[in-house]
Amino acid sequence: MTTVLTPASPLTAADRCDRCGAQAYLRVVLASGGELLFCAHHGRKFEPELKKIAVEIQDESGRLSTSTTATAGDDER
């Protein structure tokens, strides 16, 4: 997917996919000035069509592969 890094604000958990309501990881800016938000699944599914109409695509789906390890003390487990 074509990714353009923009000064746009990062996507948050409050940003939801326009297709299914899951957390959005892609923001697609349209020539008309509107924007569409997609989860990673629907972003991949609609990638060919999105590339045709997008002026810009902000892809933050790489955050899904970043693993975080929680450290809890023995008494917290």
All heavy atoms as TSV, in Angstrom:
chain	resi	resn	atom	element	x	y	z
A	1	MET	N	N	0.837	-1.161	0.000
A	1	MET	CA	C	0.000	0.000	0.000
A	1	MET	C	C	0.889	1.233	0.000
A	1	MET	O	O	1.887	1.274	0.700
A	1	MET	CB	C	-0.895	-0.018	1.238
A	1	MET	CG	C	-1.820	1.176	1.303
A	1	MET	SD	S	-3.079	1.022	2.567
A	1	MET	CE	C	-4.071	-0.260	1.857
A	2	THR	N	N	0.543	2.242	-0.756
A	2	THR	CA	C	1.292	3.482	-0.783
A	2	THR	C	C	1.070	4.211	0.518
A	2	THR	O	O	-0.057	4.439	0.928
A	2	THR	CB	C	0.830	4.380	-1.949
A	2	THR	OG1	O	0.964	3.648	-3.156
A	2	THR	CG2	C	1.649	5.647	-1.999
A	3	THR	N	N	2.158	4.561	1.175
A	3	THR	CA	C	2.063	5.244	2.450
A	3	THR	C	C	2.706	6.607	2.328
A	3	THR	O	O	3.808	6.732	1.828
A	3	THR	CB	C	2.791	4.438	3.537
A	3	THR	OG1	O	2.227	3.141	3.586
A	3	THR	CG2	C	2.663	5.101	4.898
A	4	VAL	N	N	2.014	7.597	2.783
A	4	VAL	CA	C	2.547	8.947	2.799
A	4	VAL	C	C	2.560	9.397	4.243
A	4	VAL	O	O	1.532	9.371	4.913
A	4	VAL	CB	C	1.675	9.914	1.960
A	4	VAL	CG1	C	2.215	11.330	2.060
A	4	VAL	CG2	C	1.614	9.451	0.518
A	5	LEU	N	N	3.732	9.762	4.733
A	5	LEU	CA	C	3.803	10.267	6.088
A	5	LEU	C	C	3.371	11.712	6.077
A	5	LEU	O	O	3.889	12.524	5.321
A	5	LEU	CB	C	5.222	10.128	6.634
A	5	LEU	CG	C	5.746	8.698	6.720
A	5	LEU	CD1	C	7.181	8.687	7.183
A	5	LEU	CD2	C	4.887	7.867	7.649
A	6	THR	N	N	2.413	12.021	6.881
A	6	THR	CA	C	1.859	13.367	6.891
A	6	THR	C	C	1.940	13.961	8.282
A	6	THR	O	O	2.082	13.240	9.262
A	6	THR	CB	C	0.381	13.345	6.468
A	6	THR	OG1	O	-0.340	12.649	7.479
A	6	THR	CG2	C	0.181	12.679	5.136
A	7	PRO	N	N	1.813	15.255	8.359
A	7	PRO	CA	C	1.774	15.881	9.671
A	7	PRO	C	C	0.410	15.735	10.335
A	7	PRO	O	O	0.141	16.363	11.342
A	7	PRO	CB	C	2.084	17.350	9.365
A	7	PRO	CG	C	1.651	17.549	7.963
A	7	PRO	CD	C	1.855	16.220	7.284
A	8	ALA	N	N	-0.456	14.908	9.759
A	8	ALA	CA	C	-1.790	14.690	10.326
A	8	ALA	C	C	-1.647	14.063	11.705
A	8	ALA	O	O	-0.668	13.397	12.006
A	8	ALA	CB	C	-2.594	13.772	9.415
A	9	SER	N	N	-2.651	14.264	12.509
A	9	SER	CA	C	-2.602	13.706	13.852
A	9	SER	C	C	-2.648	12.186	13.781
A	9	SER	O	O	-3.300	11.611	12.907
A	9	SER	CB	C	-3.768	14.242	14.676
A	9	SER	OG	O	-4.982	13.903	14.060
A	10	PRO	N	N	-1.965	11.531	14.710
A	10	PRO	CA	C	-1.986	10.065	14.723
A	10	PRO	C	C	-3.401	9.550	14.979
A	10	PRO	O	O	-4.204	10.211	15.639
A	10	PRO	CB	C	-1.074	9.695	15.888
A	10	PRO	CG	C	-0.336	10.925	16.240
A	10	PRO	CD	C	-1.138	12.086	15.756
A	11	LEU	N	N	-3.672	8.386	14.463
A	11	LEU	CA	C	-4.962	7.754	14.713
A	11	LEU	C	C	-4.996	7.240	16.145
A	11	LEU	O	O	-3.979	6.780	16.669
A	11	LEU	CB	C	-5.188	6.614	13.723
A	11	LEU	CG	C	-5.322	7.050	12.268
A	11	LEU	CD1	C	-5.202	5.853	11.328
A	11	LEU	CD2	C	-6.623	7.772	12.040
A	12	THR	N	N	-6.152	7.312	16.766
A	12	THR	CA	C	-6.298	6.855	18.151
A	12	THR	C	C	-7.349	5.750	18.217
A	12	THR	O	O	-8.006	5.441	17.213
A	12	THR	CB	C	-6.756	8.016	19.059
A	12	THR	OG1	O	-8.092	8.381	18.703
A	12	THR	CG2	C	-5.832	9.225	18.938
A	13	ALA	N	N	-7.529	5.206	19.395
A	13	ALA	CA	C	-8.532	4.156	19.594
A	13	ALA	C	C	-9.943	4.675	19.335
A	13	ALA	O	O	-10.855	3.901	19.066
A	13	ALA	CB	C	-8.429	3.588	21.004
A	14	ALA	N	N	-10.125	5.975	19.392
A	14	ALA	CA	C	-11.438	6.561	19.127
A	14	ALA	C	C	-11.759	6.614	17.637
A	14	ALA	O	O	-12.923	6.756	17.261
A	14	ALA	CB	C	-11.514	7.972	19.709
A	15	ASP	N	N	-10.742	6.489	16.773
A	15	ASP	CA	C	-10.961	6.488	15.327
A	15	ASP	C	C	-11.407	5.094	14.913
A	15	ASP	O	O	-10.719	4.107	15.189
A	15	ASP	CB	C	-9.677	6.879	14.590
A	15	ASP	CG	C	-9.280	8.313	14.864
A	15	ASP	OD1	O	-10.128	9.199	14.697
A	15	ASP	OD2	O	-8.116	8.538	15.247
A	16	ARG	N	N	-12.552	5.005	14.252
A	16	ARG	CA	C	-13.149	3.713	13.931
A	16	ARG	C	C	-13.261	3.512	12.429
A	16	ARG	O	O	-13.452	4.457	11.670
A	16	ARG	CB	C	-14.548	3.603	14.556
A	16	ARG	CG	C	-14.635	3.958	16.035
A	16	ARG	CD	C	-13.596	3.314	16.901
A	16	ARG	NE	N	-13.824	1.901	17.137
A	16	ARG	CZ	C	-13.047	1.139	17.876
A	16	ARG	NH1	N	-11.985	1.632	18.465
A	16	ARG	NH2	N	-13.312	-0.122	18.031
A	17	CYS	N	N	-13.153	2.265	12.007
A	17	CYS	CA	C	-13.259	1.880	10.599
A	17	CYS	C	C	-14.657	2.235	10.084
A	17	CYS	O	O	-15.662	1.924	10.717
A	17	CYS	CB	C	-13.017	0.383	10.470
A	17	CYS	SG	S	-13.239	-0.290	8.801
A	18	ASP	N	N	-14.698	2.896	8.925
A	18	ASP	CA	C	-15.982	3.269	8.325
A	18	ASP	C	C	-16.749	2.047	7.823
A	18	ASP	O	O	-17.946	2.125	7.578
A	18	ASP	CB	C	-15.757	4.240	7.161
A	18	ASP	CG	C	-15.309	5.609	7.637
A	18	ASP	OD1	O	-15.704	6.025	8.739
A	18	ASP	OD2	O	-14.554	6.262	6.904
A	19	ARG	N	N	-16.091	0.930	7.669
A	19	ARG	CA	C	-16.735	-0.275	7.144
A	19	ARG	C	C	-17.310	-1.158	8.252
A	19	ARG	O	O	-18.432	-1.619	8.166
A	19	ARG	CB	C	-15.717	-1.066	6.303
A	19	ARG	CG	C	-16.247	-2.314	5.675
A	19	ARG	CD	C	-17.209	-1.989	4.554
A	19	ARG	NE	N	-17.584	-3.223	3.908
A	19	ARG	CZ	C	-18.830	-3.560	3.638
A	19	ARG	NH1	N	-19.799	-2.748	3.923
A	19	ARG	NH2	N	-19.086	-4.696	3.059
A	20	CYS	N	N	-16.506	-1.382	9.331
A	20	CYS	CA	C	-16.951	-2.349	10.335
A	20	CYS	C	C	-16.956	-1.824	11.768
A	20	CYS	O	O	-17.446	-2.501	12.651
A	20	CYS	CB	C	-16.084	-3.603	10.266
A	20	CYS	SG	S	-14.383	-3.338	10.819
A	21	GLY	N	N	-16.387	-0.669	12.000
A	21	GLY	CA	C	-16.390	-0.107	13.343
A	21	GLY	C	C	-15.204	-0.500	14.209
A	21	GLY	O	O	-15.102	-0.057	15.349
A	22	ALA	N	N	-14.297	-1.324	13.687
A	22	ALA	CA	C	-13.096	-1.689	14.444
A	22	ALA	C	C	-12.154	-0.488	14.503
A	22	ALA	O	O	-12.352	0.512	13.813
A	22	ALA	CB	C	-12.395	-2.871	13.773
A	23	GLN	N	N	-11.110	-0.592	15.323
A	23	GLN	CA	C	-10.154	0.507	15.423
A	23	GLN	C	C	-9.511	0.766	14.066
A	23	GLN	O	O	-9.109	-0.159	13.371
A	23	GLN	CB	C	-9.073	0.204	16.442
A	23	GLN	CG	C	-8.111	1.366	16.636
A	23	GLN	CD	C	-7.138	1.153	17.764
A	23	GLN	OE1	O	-7.304	0.254	18.577
A	23	GLN	NE2	N	-6.121	1.981	17.820
A	24	ALA	N	N	-9.439	2.029	13.679
A	24	ALA	CA	C	-8.880	2.414	12.380
A	24	ALA	C	C	-7.365	2.535	12.459
A	24	ALA	O	O	-6.827	3.071	13.426
A	24	ALA	CB	C	-9.471	3.734	11.915
A	25	TYR	N	N	-6.692	2.021	11.438
A	25	TYR	CA	C	-5.246	2.132	11.308
A	25	TYR	C	C	-4.852	2.799	9.999
A	25	TYR	O	O	-3.670	3.024	9.772
A	25	TYR	CB	C	-4.586	0.753	11.413
A	25	TYR	CG	C	-4.632	0.210	12.820
A	25	TYR	CD1	C	-5.644	-0.639	13.232
A	25	TYR	CD2	C	-3.674	0.578	13.753
A	25	TYR	CE1	C	-5.696	-1.110	14.527
A	25	TYR	CE2	C	-3.713	0.112	15.044
A	25	TYR	CZ	C	-4.717	-0.739	15.430
A	25	TYR	OH	O	-4.769	-1.202	16.726
A	26	LEU	N	N	-5.820	3.095	9.143
A	26	LEU	CA	C	-5.548	3.779	7.885
A	26	LEU	C	C	-6.476	4.966	7.717
A	26	LEU	O	O	-7.677	4.849	7.935
A	26	LEU	CB	C	-5.773	2.847	6.686
A	26	LEU	CG	C	-4.648	1.883	6.392
A	26	LEU	CD1	C	-4.822	0.622	7.196
A	26	LEU	CD2	C	-4.628	1.574	4.931
A	27	ARG	N	N	-5.907	6.095	7.334
A	27	ARG	CA	C	-6.686	7.288	6.994
A	27	ARG	C	C	-6.436	7.542	5.517
A	27	ARG	O	O	-5.293	7.672	5.083
A	27	ARG	CB	C	-6.248	8.488	7.820
A	27	ARG	CG	C	-6.960	9.779	7.406
A	27	ARG	CD	C	-6.502	10.971	8.226
A	27	ARG	NE	N	-7.101	10.894	9.559
A	27	ARG	CZ	C	-6.412	11.016	10.696
A	27	ARG	NH1	N	-5.126	11.230	10.681
A	27	ARG	NH2	N	-7.040	10.941	11.856
A	28	VAL	N	N	-7.496	7.602	4.736
A	28	VAL	CA	C	-7.399	7.834	3.302
A	28	VAL	C	C	-7.983	9.215	3.018
A	28	VAL	O	O	-9.159	9.456	3.273
A	28	VAL	CB	C	-8.174	6.751	2.506
A	28	VAL	CG1	C	-8.072	7.001	1.012
A	28	VAL	CG2	C	-7.662	5.358	2.866
A	29	VAL	N	N	-7.138	10.110	2.523
A	29	VAL	CA	C	-7.580	11.464	2.201
A	29	VAL	C	C	-7.965	11.492	0.730
A	29	VAL	O	O	-7.183	11.070	-0.134
A	29	VAL	CB	C	-6.474	12.504	2.488
A	29	VAL	CG1	C	-6.945	13.899	2.124
A	29	VAL	CG2	C	-6.060	12.438	3.952
A	30	LEU	N	N	-9.163	11.973	0.440
A	30	LEU	CA	C	-9.686	12.011	-0.922
A	30	LEU	C	C	-9.450	13.379	-1.558
A	30	LEU	O	O	-9.303	14.385	-0.858
A	30	LEU	CB	C	-11.183	11.707	-0.902
A	30	LEU	CG	C	-11.580	10.409	-0.201
A	30	LEU	CD1	C	-13.090	10.303	-0.096
A	30	LEU	CD2	C	-10.988	9.218	-0.913
A	31	ALA	N	N	-9.453	13.422	-2.873
A	31	ALA	CA	C	-9.263	14.682	-3.603
A	31	ALA	C	C	-10.354	15.688	-3.268
A	31	ALA	O	O	-10.123	16.891	-3.265
A	31	ALA	CB	C	-9.228	14.420	-5.110
A	32	SER	N	N	-11.525	15.200	-2.929
A	32	SER	CA	C	-12.648	16.078	-2.596
A	32	SER	C	C	-12.470	16.755	-1.241
A	32	SER	O	O	-13.232	17.641	-0.885
A	32	SER	CB	C	-13.949	15.283	-2.592
A	32	SER	OG	O	-13.911	14.302	-1.567
A	33	GLY	N	N	-11.466	16.303	-0.487
A	33	GLY	CA	C	-11.216	16.862	0.832
A	33	GLY	C	C	-11.737	15.994	1.956
A	33	GLY	O	O	-11.429	16.226	3.115
A	34	GLY	N	N	-12.522	14.996	1.633
A	34	GLY	CA	C	-13.032	14.081	2.651
A	34	GLY	C	C	-11.987	13.064	3.039
A	34	GLY	O	O	-10.899	12.999	2.459
A	35	GLU	N	N	-12.308	12.278	4.033
A	35	GLU	CA	C	-11.401	11.212	4.432
A	35	GLU	C	C	-12.193	9.976	4.815
A	35	GLU	O	O	-13.354	10.061	5.225
A	35	GLU	CB	C	-10.484	11.641	5.573
A	35	GLU	CG	C	-11.155	11.831	6.899
A	35	GLU	CD	C	-10.179	12.202	8.010
A	35	GLU	OE1	O	-9.088	12.740	7.730
A	35	GLU	OE2	O	-10.519	11.965	9.168
A	36	LEU	N	N	-11.549	8.840	4.650
A	36	LEU	CA	C	-12.121	7.561	5.029
A	36	LEU	C	C	-11.176	6.910	6.019
A	36	LEU	O	O	-9.955	7.044	5.902
A	36	LEU	CB	C	-12.283	6.649	3.806
A	36	LEU	CG	C	-13.203	7.149	2.700
A	36	LEU	CD1	C	-13.072	6.259	1.463
A	36	LEU	CD2	C	-14.644	7.177	3.185
A	37	LEU	N	N	-11.727	6.193	6.985
A	37	LEU	CA	C	-10.925	5.475	7.963
A	37	LEU	C	C	-11.198	3.987	7.812
A	37	LEU	O	O	-12.353	3.577	7.637
A	37	LEU	CB	C	-11.280	5.934	9.380
A	37	LEU	CG	C	-11.047	7.406	9.691
A	37	LEU	CD1	C	-11.553	7.732	11.093
A	37	LEU	CD2	C	-9.591	7.776	9.542
A	38	PHE	N	N	-10.136	3.183	7.884
A	38	PHE	CA	C	-10.281	1.740	7.738
A	38	PHE	C	C	-9.422	1.011	8.749
A	38	PHE	O	O	-8.320	1.449	9.083
A	38	PHE	CB	C	-9.860	1.275	6.337
A	38	PHE	CG	C	-10.786	1.719	5.256
A	38	PHE	CD1	C	-10.464	2.795	4.451
A	38	PHE	CD2	C	-11.985	1.071	5.024
A	38	PHE	CE1	C	-11.313	3.219	3.445
A	38	PHE	CE2	C	-12.849	1.482	4.020
A	38	PHE	CZ	C	-12.513	2.557	3.229
A	39	CYS	N	N	-9.907	-0.139	9.197
A	39	CYS	CA	C	-9.081	-1.044	9.980
A	39	CYS	C	C	-8.059	-1.643	9.019
A	39	CYS	O	O	-8.161	-1.476	7.797
A	39	CYS	CB	C	-9.943	-2.149	10.609
A	39	CYS	SG	S	-10.769	-3.243	9.424
A	40	ALA	N	N	-7.067	-2.331	9.543
A	40	ALA	CA	C	-6.032	-2.904	8.685
A	40	ALA	C	C	-6.627	-3.917	7.708
A	40	ALA	O	O	-6.250	-3.958	6.534
A	40	ALA	CB	C	-4.941	-3.554	9.538
A	41	HIS	N	N	-7.575	-4.719	8.170
A	41	HIS	CA	C	-8.203	-5.735	7.319
A	41	HIS	C	C	-8.885	-5.099	6.103
A	41	HIS	O	O	-8.644	-5.493	4.962
A	41	HIS	CB	C	-9.218	-6.540	8.130
A	41	HIS	CG	C	-10.160	-7.339	7.294
A	41	HIS	ND1	N	-9.816	-8.549	6.741
A	41	HIS	CD2	C	-11.431	-7.089	6.897
A	41	HIS	CE1	C	-10.842	-9.007	6.045
A	41	HIS	NE2	N	-11.840	-8.149	6.124
A	42	HIS	N	N	-9.736	-4.121	6.342
A	42	HIS	CA	C	-10.457	-3.502	5.225
A	42	HIS	C	C	-9.539	-2.606	4.395
A	42	HIS	O	O	-9.760	-2.439	3.202
A	42	HIS	CB	C	-11.694	-2.747	5.725
A	42	HIS	CG	C	-12.800	-3.676	6.097
A	42	HIS	ND1	N	-13.225	-3.840	7.387
A	42	HIS	CD2	C	-13.547	-4.520	5.332
A	42	HIS	CE1	C	-14.198	-4.744	7.407
A	42	HIS	NE2	N	-14.404	-5.179	6.175
A	43	GLY	N	N	-8.516	-2.053	4.997
A	43	GLY	CA	C	-7.530	-1.289	4.229
A	43	GLY	C	C	-6.852	-2.166	3.188
A	43	GLY	O	O	-6.691	-1.785	2.035
A	44	ARG	N	N	-6.470	-3.391	3.600
A	44	ARG	CA	C	-5.854	-4.336	2.652
A	44	ARG	C	C	-6.869	-4.797	1.613
A	44	ARG	O	O	-6.565	-4.904	0.429
A	44	ARG	CB	C	-5.290	-5.546	3.399
A	44	ARG	CG	C	-4.000	-5.272	4.123
A	44	ARG	CD	C	-3.368	-6.541	4.671
A	44	ARG	NE	N	-4.243	-7.274	5.588
A	44	ARG	CZ	C	-4.312	-7.066	6.895
A	44	ARG	NH1	N	-3.571	-6.135	7.449
A	44	ARG	NH2	N	-5.117	-7.787	7.646
A	45	LYS	N	N	-8.093	-5.066	2.064
A	45	LYS	CA	C	-9.131	-5.563	1.158
A	45	LYS	C	C	-9.443	-4.564	0.044
A	45	LYS	O	O	-9.612	-4.944	-1.110
A	45	LYS	CB	C	-10.399	-5.874	1.950
A	45	LYS	CG	C	-11.528	-6.420	1.112
A	45	LYS	CD	C	-12.731	-6.767	1.964
A	45	LYS	CE	C	-13.857	-7.290	1.097
A	45	LYS	NZ	N	-15.043	-7.654	1.892
A	46	PHE	N	N	-9.517	-3.284	0.391
A	46	PHE	CA	C	-9.886	-2.256	-0.571
A	46	PHE	C	C	-8.694	-1.510	-1.159
A	46	PHE	O	O	-8.867	-0.505	-1.854
A	46	PHE	CB	C	-10.852	-1.248	0.073
A	46	PHE	CG	C	-12.128	-1.867	0.565
A	46	PHE	CD1	C	-12.533	-1.716	1.873
A	46	PHE	CD2	C	-12.932	-2.605	-0.293
A	46	PHE	CE1	C	-13.717	-2.277	2.328
A	46	PHE	CE2	C	-14.111	-3.178	0.152
A	46	PHE	CZ	C	-14.507	-3.018	1.463
A	47	GLU	N	N	-7.484	-2.006	-0.906
A	47	GLU	CA	C	-6.270	-1.328	-1.350
A	47	GLU	C	C	-6.265	-0.911	-2.819
A	47	GLU	O	O	-5.976	0.252	-3.128
A	47	GLU	CB	C	-5.046	-2.199	-1.060
A	47	GLU	CG	C	-3.748	-1.586	-1.502
A	47	GLU	CD	C	-2.556	-2.477	-1.218
A	47	GLU	OE1	O	-2.724	-3.586	-0.693
A	47	GLU	OE2	O	-1.434	-2.059	-1.533
A	48	PRO	N	N	-6.591	-1.793	-3.761
A	48	PRO	CA	C	-6.551	-1.375	-5.177
A	48	PRO	C	C	-7.467	-0.194	-5.484
A	48	PRO	O	O	-7.080	0.736	-6.192
A	48	PRO	CB	C	-6.996	-2.627	-5.941
A	48	PRO	CG	C	-6.735	-3.769	-5.009
A	48	PRO	CD	C	-6.950	-3.212	-3.631
A	49	GLU	N	N	-8.671	-0.217	-4.927
A	49	GLU	CA	C	-9.611	0.869	-5.177
A	49	GLU	C	C	-9.188	2.151	-4.464
A	49	GLU	O	O	-9.332	3.247	-4.991
A	49	GLU	CB	C	-11.029	0.469	-4.725
A	49	GLU	CG	C	-11.647	-0.640	-5.556
A	49	GLU	CD	C	-11.173	-2.033	-5.135
A	49	GLU	OE1	O	-10.582	-2.189	-4.040
A	49	GLU	OE2	O	-11.375	-2.975	-5.918
A	50	LEU	N	N	-8.656	2.005	-3.260
A	50	LEU	CA	C	-8.227	3.178	-2.500
A	50	LEU	C	C	-7.082	3.910	-3.188
A	50	LEU	O	O	-7.039	5.135	-3.201
A	50	LEU	CB	C	-7.824	2.774	-1.083
A	50	LEU	CG	C	-8.951	2.282	-0.191
A	50	LEU	CD1	C	-8.387	1.769	1.133
A	50	LEU	CD2	C	-9.984	3.355	0.031
A	51	LYS	N	N	-6.154	3.146	-3.752
A	51	LYS	CA	C	-5.025	3.767	-4.450
A	51	LYS	C	C	-5.488	4.623	-5.626
A	51	LYS	O	O	-4.856	5.617	-5.955
A	51	LYS	CB	C	-4.051	2.705	-4.949
A	51	LYS	CG	C	-3.200	2.122	-3.849
A	51	LYS	CD	C	-2.223	1.126	-4.430
A	51	LYS	CE	C	-1.253	0.621	-3.396
A	51	LYS	NZ	N	-0.284	-0.320	-3.961
A	52	LYS	N	N	-6.606	4.253	-6.231
A	52	LYS	CA	C	-7.120	4.998	-7.387
A	52	LYS	C	C	-7.723	6.341	-6.987
A	52	LYS	O	O	-7.705	7.279	-7.769
A	52	LYS	CB	C	-8.190	4.170	-8.112
A	52	LYS	CG	C	-7.657	2.934	-8.773
A	52	LYS	CD	C	-8.799	2.123	-9.370
A	52	LYS	CE	C	-8.344	0.769	-9.858
A	52	LYS	NZ	N	-9.475	-0.047	-10.338
A	53	ILE	N	N	-8.283	6.420	-5.783
A	53	ILE	CA	C	-9.014	7.633	-5.400
A	53	ILE	C	C	-8.308	8.458	-4.327
A	53	ILE	O	O	-8.729	9.569	-4.030
A	53	ILE	CB	C	-10.436	7.284	-4.912
A	53	ILE	CG1	C	-10.388	6.406	-3.666
A	53	ILE	CG2	C	-11.251	6.645	-6.029
A	53	ILE	CD1	C	-11.718	6.214	-2.983
A	54	ALA	N	N	-7.248	7.924	-3.743
A	54	ALA	CA	C	-6.596	8.600	-2.625
A	54	ALA	C	C	-5.596	9.647	-3.095
A	54	ALA	O	O	-4.851	9.436	-4.041
A	54	ALA	CB	C	-5.880	7.582	-1.756
A	55	VAL	N	N	-5.609	10.769	-2.406
A	55	VAL	CA	C	-4.574	11.776	-2.580
A	55	VAL	C	C	-3.428	11.410	-1.647
A	55	VAL	O	O	-2.267	11.616	-1.946
A	55	VAL	CB	C	-5.125	13.179	-2.222
A	55	VAL	CG1	C	-4.026	14.213	-2.188
A	55	VAL	CG2	C	-6.211	13.579	-3.184
A	56	GLU	N	N	-3.783	10.806	-0.530
A	56	GLU	CA	C	-2.821	10.495	0.519
A	56	GLU	C	C	-3.356	9.341	1.359
A	56	GLU	O	O	-4.559	9.255	1.600
A	56	GLU	CB	C	-2.694	11.760	1.365
A	56	GLU	CG	C	-1.644	11.801	2.374
A	56	GLU	CD	C	-1.609	13.193	2.988
A	56	GLU	OE1	O	-1.616	14.204	2.265
A	56	GLU	OE2	O	-1.613	13.240	4.215
A	57	ILE	N	N	-2.461	8.461	1.794
A	57	ILE	CA	C	-2.847	7.370	2.677
A	57	ILE	C	C	-1.915	7.376	3.883
A	57	ILE	O	O	-0.704	7.286	3.731
A	57	ILE	CB	C	-2.779	5.999	1.968
A	57	ILE	CG1	C	-3.779	5.952	0.815
A	57	ILE	CG2	C	-3.055	4.871	2.959
A	57	ILE	CD1	C	-3.720	4.685	-0.007
A	58	GLN	N	N	-2.503	7.508	5.051
A	58	GLN	CA	C	-1.747	7.454	6.305
A	58	GLN	C	C	-1.948	6.048	6.855
A	58	GLN	O	O	-3.034	5.689	7.287
A	58	GLN	CB	C	-2.276	8.509	7.280
A	58	GLN	CG	C	-1.602	8.501	8.622
A	58	GLN	CD	C	-2.224	9.527	9.567
A	58	GLN	OE1	O	-3.032	10.353	9.166
A	58	GLN	NE2	N	-1.852	9.468	10.817
A	59	ASP	N	N	-0.891	5.244	6.836
A	59	ASP	CA	C	-0.982	3.841	7.229
A	59	ASP	C	C	-0.241	3.644	8.541
A	59	ASP	O	O	0.978	3.744	8.584
A	59	ASP	CB	C	-0.388	2.969	6.131
A	59	ASP	CG	C	-0.519	1.485	6.415
A	59	ASP	OD1	O	-1.018	1.089	7.476
A	59	ASP	OD2	O	-0.090	0.710	5.554
A	60	GLU	N	N	-0.973	3.335	9.578
A	60	GLU	CA	C	-0.379	3.078	10.888
A	60	GLU	C	C	-0.548	1.614	11.288
A	60	GLU	O	O	-0.441	1.265	12.457
A	60	GLU	CB	C	-1.006	3.993	11.937
A	60	GLU	CG	C	-0.743	5.457	11.677
A	60	GLU	CD	C	-1.310	6.362	12.754
A	60	GLU	OE1	O	-1.742	5.870	13.810
A	60	GLU	OE2	O	-1.307	7.587	12.529
A	61	SER	N	N	-0.800	0.744	10.308
A	61	SER	CA	C	-1.024	-0.670	10.608
A	61	SER	C	C	0.231	-1.349	11.150
A	61	SER	O	O	0.140	-2.407	11.754
A	61	SER	CB	C	-1.555	-1.410	9.383
A	61	SER	OG	O	-0.632	-1.336	8.319
A	62	GLY	N	N	1.386	-0.745	10.971
A	62	GLY	CA	C	2.618	-1.295	11.528
A	62	GLY	C	C	2.587	-1.358	13.047
A	62	GLY	O	O	3.307	-2.158	13.652
A	63	ARG	N	N	1.740	-0.557	13.661
A	63	ARG	CA	C	1.613	-0.593	15.120
A	63	ARG	C	C	1.048	-1.922	15.602
A	63	ARG	O	O	1.249	-2.297	16.749
A	63	ARG	CB	C	0.705	0.534	15.609
A	63	ARG	CG	C	1.269	1.900	15.354
A	63	ARG	CD	C	0.428	2.990	15.955
A	63	ARG	NE	N	-1.001	2.715	15.810
A	63	ARG	CZ	C	-1.953	3.451	16.337
A	63	ARG	NH1	N	-1.659	4.506	17.038
A	63	ARG	NH2	N	-3.223	3.153	16.155
A	64	LEU	N	N	0.367	-2.645	14.723
A	64	LEU	CA	C	-0.206	-3.934	15.110
A	64	LEU	C	C	0.870	-4.982	15.357
A	64	LEU	O	O	0.673	-5.891	16.152
A	64	LEU	CB	C	-1.161	-4.434	14.030
A	64	LEU	CG	C	-2.444	-3.633	13.895
A	64	LEU	CD1	C	-3.186	-4.047	12.634
A	64	LEU	CD2	C	-3.307	-3.821	15.119
A	65	SER	N	N	1.999	-4.888	14.700
A	65	SER	CA	C	3.048	-5.884	14.850
A	65	SER	C	C	4.013	-5.534	15.970
A	65	SER	O	O	4.866	-6.329	16.311
A	65	SER	CB	C	3.818	-6.054	13.541
A	65	SER	OG	O	4.447	-4.837	13.191
A	66	THR	N	N	3.861	-4.356	16.561
A	66	THR	CA	C	4.711	-3.970	17.672
A	66	THR	C	C	4.189	-4.654	18.915
A	66	THR	O	O	3.060	-4.457	19.318
A	66	THR	CB	C	4.678	-2.438	17.880
A	66	THR	OG1	O	5.056	-1.815	16.665
A	66	THR	CG2	C	5.598	-2.022	19.003
A	67	SER	N	N	5.029	-5.495	19.503
A	67	SER	CA	C	4.581	-6.207	20.691
A	67	SER	C	C	5.049	-5.461	21.931
A	67	SER	O	O	6.139	-4.913	21.979
A	67	SER	CB	C	5.118	-7.638	20.697
A	67	SER	OG	O	6.526	-7.616	20.801
A	68	THR	N	N	4.205	-5.446	22.888
A	68	THR	CA	C	4.559	-4.852	24.168
A	68	THR	C	C	4.511	-5.950	25.213
A	68	THR	O	O	3.624	-6.796	25.200
A	68	THR	CB	C	3.580	-3.729	24.570
A	68	THR	OG1	O	2.268	-4.268	24.609
A	68	THR	CG2	C	3.634	-2.577	23.584
A	69	THR	N	N	5.472	-5.949	26.065
A	69	THR	CA	C	5.494	-6.964	27.103
A	69	THR	C	C	5.130	-6.320	28.424
A	69	THR	O	O	5.712	-5.325	28.829
A	69	THR	CB	C	6.887	-7.622	27.212
A	69	THR	OG1	O	7.848	-6.593	27.427
A	69	THR	CG2	C	7.240	-8.377	25.936
A	70	ALA	N	N	4.170	-6.896	29.042
A	70	ALA	CA	C	3.757	-6.393	30.344
A	70	ALA	C	C	4.613	-7.061	31.398
A	70	ALA	O	O	4.844	-8.263	31.367
A	70	ALA	CB	C	2.290	-6.701	30.576
A	71	THR	N	N	5.108	-6.279	32.295
A	71	THR	CA	C	5.893	-6.841	33.383
A	71	THR	C	C	5.099	-6.688	34.659
A	71	THR	O	O	4.745	-5.595	35.075
A	71	THR	CB	C	7.253	-6.134	33.518
A	71	THR	OG1	O	7.023	-4.741	33.667
A	71	THR	CG2	C	8.133	-6.380	32.296
A	72	ALA	N	N	4.793	-7.800	35.248
A	72	ALA	CA	C	4.054	-7.803	36.498
A	72	ALA	C	C	4.887	-8.547	37.526
A	72	ALA	O	O	5.557	-9.531	37.219
A	72	ALA	CB	C	2.713	-8.489	36.324
A	73	GLY	N	N	4.832	-8.060	38.716
A	73	GLY	CA	C	5.544	-8.738	39.797
A	73	GLY	C	C	4.889	-10.073	40.101
A	73	GLY	O	O	3.743	-10.325	39.720
A	74	ASP	N	N	5.625	-10.934	40.782
A	74	ASP	CA	C	5.089	-12.249	41.112
A	74	ASP	C	C	3.785	-12.159	41.900
A	74	ASP	O	O	2.885	-12.977	41.749
A	74	ASP	CB	C	6.115	-13.064	41.911
A	74	ASP	CG	C	7.291	-13.482	41.047
A	74	ASP	OD1	O	7.111	-13.613	39.828
A	74	ASP	OD2	O	8.379	-13.707	41.613
A	75	ASP	N	N	3.672	-11.138	42.750
A	75	ASP	CA	C	2.462	-10.994	43.537
A	75	ASP	C	C	1.287	-10.494	42.738
A	75	ASP	O	O	0.142	-10.551	43.183
A	75	ASP	CB	C	2.719	-10.085	44.747
A	75	ASP	CG	C	3.167	-8.699	44.321
A	75	ASP	OD1	O	3.802	-8.576	43.246
A	75	ASP	OD2	O	2.874	-7.734	45.055
A	76	GLU	N	N	1.515	-10.000	41.515
A	76	GLU	CA	C	0.445	-9.483	40.666
A	76	GLU	C	C	-0.041	-10.525	39.663
A	76	GLU	O	O	-0.985	-10.291	38.952
A	76	GLU	CB	C	0.923	-8.245	39.911
A	76	GLU	CG	C	1.263	-7.086	40.824
A	76	GLU	CD	C	1.820	-5.899	40.058
A	76	GLU	OE1	O	1.744	-5.899	38.813
A	76	GLU	OE2	O	2.330	-4.978	40.693
A	77	ARG	N	N	0.612	-11.664	39.578
A	77	ARG	CA	C	0.254	-12.682	38.584
A	77	ARG	C	C	-0.798	-13.608	39.072
A	77	ARG	O	O	-0.983	-13.980	40.138
A	77	ARG	CB	C	1.489	-13.469	38.156
A	77	ARG	CG	C	2.422	-12.600	37.383
A	77	ARG	CD	C	3.588	-13.389	36.900
A	77	ARG	NE	N	4.531	-12.420	36.347
A	77	ARG	CZ	C	5.751	-12.685	36.031
A	77	ARG	NH1	N	6.218	-13.883	36.188
A	77	ARG	NH2	N	6.535	-11.791	35.551
